[in-house]
Amino acid sequence: MITFYFRNIKGITMTYQNSLKRKPWARFRSLLLVFILLTLIVGILMNNQCTKPHAWIKRSADLRQQMWNILTLPTERIPLNAVVHRFIEDEDYRIEMITYASEPNSRVTALLCLPENIDKPVPAIVVACGHGGSKSAFYAQYAGQLYSKLGYACLVVDTIGEEEREATGRMGARGHDLYYLGDENPEFIRTKLKRMVLGKIVWDLMRGIDYLETRKEVDKDRIGIVGYSLGGATVGCVAILDERIKASVICGWAFRGRYATETKYCTRMPYAGFKKIMRFDEMTALLAPNSATLFICGTKDSVIDRDGGATMVYELKMNIEGAKQILVEAKVNGTIDAEFVPEAGHRPFFLSHTGVSWMQKYLMLPERRRQVPAATVSFGEWVDSHGKSIEKLYNTEKNERGLQAVDCGAVLREPKELACFPGRDVPDSEYTMQGWVKATVEANQQEEAIPELMQ
């Protein structure tokens, strides 16, 4: 191929020399021909170079580092100083109420659900909650019991700004959105906080994985993560940046450029950064080779798509197709797929047979897989049966209410039963969003510079 290029260059040069003896217009025509052919040759050579396997390996490593920087993740890990405060014993599982340190002046409250009668280390699953979600959320409780009954350790974390990590201890507070700042939110984050809120949520979950690795009950080589809505956004980042994740299920979310302008600030700001450094088929390809990832979305999910779901479905399909092409050309093995549920909206599909089967396939050894109940239960009816109601936006057949969850006989408990600190009305500041913001801003006051990627 290269020989052909140079033969053509030689011929072009001779043509140009002969043209000098001709009229001026002939010289111009020859020069133009030389320019066009040289441009084509350079383009072909550059394309060949970019599609070499090592080119994507290098680019993917660079992109991961840039994502780490955009999310403003810490570069050092402090001791976890984990504590098991309380526990509940059930016939099939055990729930431990735990806390661990995430970073200076910030601790995390969480539940660790463990199967009974563990004779050897088991796979573990981290549950990432969405906006307004926390460890006592209906779907979070269900996930902990479902997966522990199937033989997994399941870590369910309070998102910062929720439940025991919110100043008043409320559920559904959405404190991480910093609503009280209004349109001043971006400026405050850039110049005062100097940390991405999504990055904080991601980091808390990564430290949760650190904690799982300290537990003798957990198989450190078989850790997965599932999430829904904001939890889906979080799962995507953790699965890309933490090579310990071997399987993931992302529900009610996709990697899209529109999220750089349309979503809440906690995701809008980092996605604006992501959009500057890469295409979103590239971001999708970054899930490989470590995490076997399944996106499960409803075709009518108007919560994350202003077009009612159709645009999100199309873009997700194109991203996965592009990602697979990138991986094939780079000779990188990876498993990335999607399932679209007809007429469905915003739902935690990791409670469905599809989500459970994915984790069974990619996390659990065949000989240790437990029988998954064939029966399903309407998630809305299950919540109703406990005298509770799903939040209005999601309490529709299209959204959470209509989910058909694997029927595992789950029990819905009151938040106080699952509290790390029962009877404490006001959490300590080291656990809350407000406390973390205050401590971080005060620490930043000694630094005048704003991180480059946040400017």
C-alpha positions, 0 to 999 in steps of 0.5 A: 500500500505504501509503495503504491502511495510513493509511486503515485507521488513520483508520478504526480511530481513528474506531472508537475515538472512537465506542467512547468513547460505548459501554460499557467492554467495547466500548472494550477491544475497540476498543483491542485491534483497534487494537493488533492491526492496528498490529502487523500493519502494523509487521511488514509494513513491517519485513519489506519493509525487511529484504528490500530488497537493500541490507539483506542487503548491509549485513548480509553485510558486518557478518557478515563483519567479525564472523566475522573478529573471532571468528576473531581474524584479524590486522589487519596483514600482515607481509612474506612473506620467502618462500624457495624452498628446494628443488625436484623436476622431473618430466616433467609438473610441478615441486614447489617446497618453500617457506616464507613468513612468516604473522605475527610469530614464525610461518612456514609450510612448503608445497609449490608444484606447477607445471605444466611449460611455462607460457607464460602465468599459470595458475589456482591452487588452495590445498589445505587439509588436515584433522585430521592432514593436511599437505603429505605426506599421501596425499591432499595429494600426490595433489591437488598432482600431479592439479591441476598436471597439469591446468594449475593451480598448486597450493599445499599447506600444512603445517597448524600442528601437523603435519609440519615445523610440529610440534615433533618433525616428526611427521605425524598429530600433530594438535598444533593440538588442544592435547590436553595441555590437556584440558578446560582448552583453552577457558579457555587459549585465551580467557585466555592465547592469545587467538587461535582456532586455526581462525583461525590455520589460516585466516590461514596459508592467506590468507597463502599466497594472498598468496604466490601473487599474487607468482608470475608463473606465477599468474593472480591473478584465478583462485584457488580452494581445496579442503579436506576435514574440518577442511580443509572448515571452513577452506575455508568461512571462507577462501571467505567472508572472502577475496574473491580466492577464485573457486571452492571445493570443501568436502568432509566438512563443512557449516555447522551449529549442532551444531558449536558443541557437538559437534566438537573445540575448534578448530572448536567455539569459533568455531562457538559464536561464529558461532551467536550472530551468524547462522543457518547458511543466512546463513553459507552465503549469505556464500559469494556472490557471490565463490566458486562453491562446491560441497559434496560429502559422503557420505550416511553420513559418521559422522565429522562427524555423530553421526546417521550422516550423515542429519542433516548431509545434511538440514541442508546441503540446508536451508541451501543452499535458505535461502541461495539464497532470501536471495540471490534476495531480495537480488538477489545473484548466487551459485553454491552447490550440493551433491552427496551421494554415496550410501553414502559416508562421509568422503572427499577428494572434490576428487580425484574427477571431480565436484570436478575438473569444478567447478574446471575450470568455474569457474576454467579458461578453456574454451580452456585446459582440459586433458583430464581422464582418464576412468579412476579408481583406488581411492584405497586401492589406490593407497596400498597399491601404494606400500607404505603404509596409510591411518590406521585410521579412514579405511582403510575402503571407506566412507571414504577407502579407497573414494574413486574418484580421477581416475587421473593416474598420481600418485606417492607420495613419502616426506616427507623428499623433500618437506621444506623442511629435509631432515635436520632432526629438530627444526623451528625454533620459528618454524615450529611450533605450540608456538613460535607458542603460546609467542610469542603467550602471551608477547606477551599477558602485557603485555595484561590485557584479553581480546578481547570476542568470546572472553569 
